[in-house]
Amino acid sequence: MSDFKNRVSEIWTRLNPSEPGVAYLSKLMAFMIGAFIIGLVLGHF
């Protein structure tokens, strides 16, 4: 069980960096803008 907890903790740490880098923030912003535009287009028609 301890091994599983360590593995999950390690994965969580990799997925959620304490200080996100520029590349991560750029990808997140691009995804959010893309999702907004898709939602806007689908909602309009």
N, C-alpha and C positions, 0 to 999 in steps of 0.2 A: 504494500500500500504506500509506503514511504517513497518507493521508486516512482510510482505513478504520480504522486504529489510533486516530486521534484521535476518530473518531465512536464507536467502541466504548468508548473511555476516557470520553468525555463521557456516554454512556448509563449506564455503570457508576457514575459519580460521582452521577448523578441518582437511580439506583435505590438506592444505598447511601450515604446521607448520613453525614457524619462524626459528627454528633450528631443522632439521630432526634428529631423533634418529638413533642409530646403527641398530636397527631392520628394520626400514624403508629403510635405505641405503642398507642393505644386501638383502632385498626383491627386491629392484629396480635393483641392480646389477645382481641378479640371473635371473630376468625377462629379462634384456637386453642381458645377455649372452645366455639365452635360445632362445630368438628371433633371435639373430645373428646366432646361430648354425642351427636353423630351416631354416632360409633364405639361409644359405650356402648350406645346404643339398638339399633344393628344387631348388636352382639355379644351382647346379651341375648336377642334373639329368633332 
